[in-house]
Amino acid sequence: MKAAPICMILAAMLSASPAHAAGCIDANSAKKGFVLARPGIKSEFRPVAGGMMSVANTYESQSPQTQYLFAGLIEVFRDSDTGRQAMIPFSDLRKLFPLKAGAKATIEFVELSPKKQPKSTKTLTLAVKGKETFSLGDCKYNVLAVKETFTNGAGETLDTFTALYAPDLQAALARRYDEGTSSESVNGYETIKPLAE
């Protein structure tokens, strides 16, 4: 007698699962664009030609910004009211992707802006440390923990963090700073939804 109600409950749960999954952006739906957000920032991601991801950032406290990121990870162009900057790599970024756990790469590049001439090149070192899971609301994504270190021409570290990069979305969902220390912090998006047509 109890088998029928249990079967009905299981059937209801199974039929609810696809509806729940349908609300999350996957690799296929990401090709149409999507919006990542957290308090203070909304970022609209649109795949464009050449393996680039166009990202339009809207902030509460500063002017809007447009970025172009190769594969959604490596910034190659930025534009806002405060200025315009291009990061020109001296190597073929296409050879780095798809990223895999354990992969390492060093990319030398030059930063160009209309009002400031470059005095030296800079270097970005990538090290894929492993795989993790990251949640955006009810959606869970497999991410790669990619340590990014920027150095100047003298070898001094300018910035370092770990990007939690979702290959299916071609987007970094969060950045982890001061990893492994008592000051460790995660600055990440909290929600994802389709890009409005």
VOGU-3710 file (C-alpha; in Angstrom, 3 decimals, decimal comma):
1> mkaapicmil> 0,000/0,000/0,000  2,870/2,378/0,739  4,588/1,699/-2,585  2,182/3,858/-4,598  2,688/7,067/-2,552  6,485/6,566/-2,595  6,431/6,114/-6,382  4,342/9,276/-6,729  6,794/11,231/-4,568  9,774/9,914/-6,551
11> aamlsaspah> 8,046/10,737/-9,832  7,335/14,272/-8,601  10,954/14,720/-7,508  12,311/13,418/-10,803  9,997/15,605/-12,856  11,018/18,632/-10,740  14,738/18,067/-11,333  14,808/19,014/-15,045  12,785/22,162/-14,313  15,303/23,126/-11,659
21> aagcidansa> 18,229/22,401/-13,982  16,543/24,329/-16,789  16,828/27,502/-14,711  20,632/27,272/-14,692  22,837/28,418/-17,559  24,800/25,557/-19,129  27,506/25,446/-21,824  24,916/25,554/-24,600  22,724/28,360/-23,248  25,835/30,374/-22,282
31> kkgfvlarpg> 26,407/30,930/-26,024  23,376/33,252/-25,993  24,844/35,361/-23,195  24,130/35,589/-19,479  24,213/37,975/-16,525  26,290/37,494/-13,376  25,584/39,749/-10,407  26,332/40,489/-6,783  25,542/43,549/-4,655  27,118/46,585/-6,333
41> iksefrpvag> 27,838/45,051/-9,752  26,025/43,475/-12,681  28,049/41,935/-15,526  26,539/41,034/-18,901  28,558/38,353/-20,718  28,274/38,012/-24,508  30,418/35,610/-26,569  31,877/37,401/-29,614  34,229/36,553/-32,492  37,738/35,208/-32,017
51> gmmsvantye> 37,106/33,345/-28,773  36,481/36,613/-26,938  33,897/37,313/-24,263  32,483/40,842/-24,154  31,629/41,882/-20,583  29,592/45,006/-19,825  29,981/45,883/-16,141  27,495/48,197/-14,425  28,475/49,427/-10,965  26,537/51,224/-8,245
61> sqspqtqylf> 29,424/53,501/-7,298  31,422/54,096/-10,506  31,069/54,519/-14,252  30,217/51,531/-16,484  33,074/49,504/-17,957  33,437/47,268/-20,995  35,995/44,464/-21,083  37,063/41,918/-23,661  38,388/38,714/-22,138  39,966/35,932/-24,164
71> aglievfrds> 38,051/32,710/-23,343  36,412/34,751/-20,592  39,597/34,672/-18,486  42,446/36,786/-19,880  41,689/40,500/-20,212  42,867/42,027/-23,497  40,893/45,302/-23,569  39,140/47,623/-21,103  37,166/50,827/-21,693  35,413/53,191/-19,268
81> dtgrqamipf> 35,029/56,885/-18,510  38,343/56,743/-16,639  40,298/55,505/-19,680  40,968/52,887/-22,305  43,605/50,162/-22,175  44,650/47,260/-24,383  46,776/44,340/-23,208  48,636/42,913/-26,216  50,093/39,404/-25,629  53,252/38,274/-27,412
91> sdlrklfplk> 52,076/34,655/-27,606  49,088/32,793/-29,022  46,470/32,604/-26,264  44,524/29,971/-28,220  47,226/27,403/-27,384  46,398/27,668/-23,664  42,810/26,465/-23,975  41,083/24,304/-23,002  42,722/24,628/-19,591  43,425/21,465/-17,613
101> agakatiefv> 44,371/20,830/-13,989  48,140/21,108/-13,566  48,614/23,358/-16,621  51,033/26,291/-16,344  51,722/29,172/-18,705  53,637/32,439/-18,792  52,362/35,236/-21,017  54,396/38,359/-21,709  52,335/41,347/-22,810  52,420/45,111/-23,195
111> elspkkqpks> 49,752/47,507/-21,920  48,743/50,268/-24,317  46,644/53,313/-23,474  46,052/56,598/-25,325  47,743/58,821/-22,731  50,507/56,658/-21,279  53,306/55,019/-23,226  54,568/51,672/-21,918  58,007/51,678/-20,316  58,325/47,896/-20,089
121> tktltlavkg> 56,424/44,703/-20,685  54,494/42,823/-18,023  54,040/39,122/-17,382  50,999/37,040/-16,473  51,690/33,608/-14,995  48,816/31,117/-14,920  48,830/27,926/-12,831  45,771/25,658/-12,816  45,805/24,241/-9,302  42,783/21,959/-9,442
131> ketfslgdck> 39,025/21,521/-9,769  36,321/22,777/-7,428  32,570/23,390/-7,329  31,150/26,911/-7,066  27,509/27,812/-6,334  25,574/30,676/-7,877  22,245/30,642/-6,083  20,756/27,182/-6,739  23,148/26,518/-9,634  26,418/24,655/-9,170
141> ynvlavketf> 29,356/24,887/-11,584  32,565/22,938/-12,014  35,402/25,447/-11,882  39,161/25,409/-12,250  41,206/27,191/-9,582  43,573/29,276/-11,723  46,270/31,211/-9,875  47,058/34,421/-11,758  50,189/36,430/-10,944  51,011/39,715/-12,678
151> tngagetldt> 54,577/41,011/-12,553  56,263/44,096/-14,022  59,405/44,263/-16,139  61,569/44,176/-12,980  59,873/40,980/-11,779  57,964/42,688/-8,956  54,504/41,276/-8,215  51,751/43,733/-9,122  48,770/41,515/-8,311  48,024/37,897/-7,479
161> ftalyapdlq> 44,792/35,995/-6,935  43,089/32,701/-7,743  40,311/32,890/-10,322  37,527/30,311/-10,002  36,978/29,821/-13,725  33,995/27,962/-15,200  35,039/26,569/-18,613  31,401/25,797/-19,542  30,477/29,474/-19,135  33,857/30,905/-20,144
171> aalarrydeg> 33,739/33,165/-17,094  35,575/33,638/-13,812  32,857/33,360/-11,157  35,013/34,551/-8,259  38,486/35,606/-7,170  40,214/34,314/-4,050  42,774/36,640/-2,453  45,483/35,930/0,146  44,901/32,221/-0,310  46,060/30,003/2,526
181> tssesvngye> 46,461/32,880/4,978  44,280/34,211/7,800  43,345/37,083/5,455  41,923/34,795/2,750  38,801/36,224/1,128  36,551/35,354/-1,818  35,068/38,064/-4,017  32,503/36,407/-6,260  29,239/36,654/-8,107  26,110/35,415/-6,341
191> tikplae> 23,482/34,980/-9,075  23,258/33,992/-12,738  20,435/34,436/-15,242  19,975/34,478/-19,035  20,751/37,663/-20,907  17,526/39,438/-21,782  16,856/39,439/-25,524
//
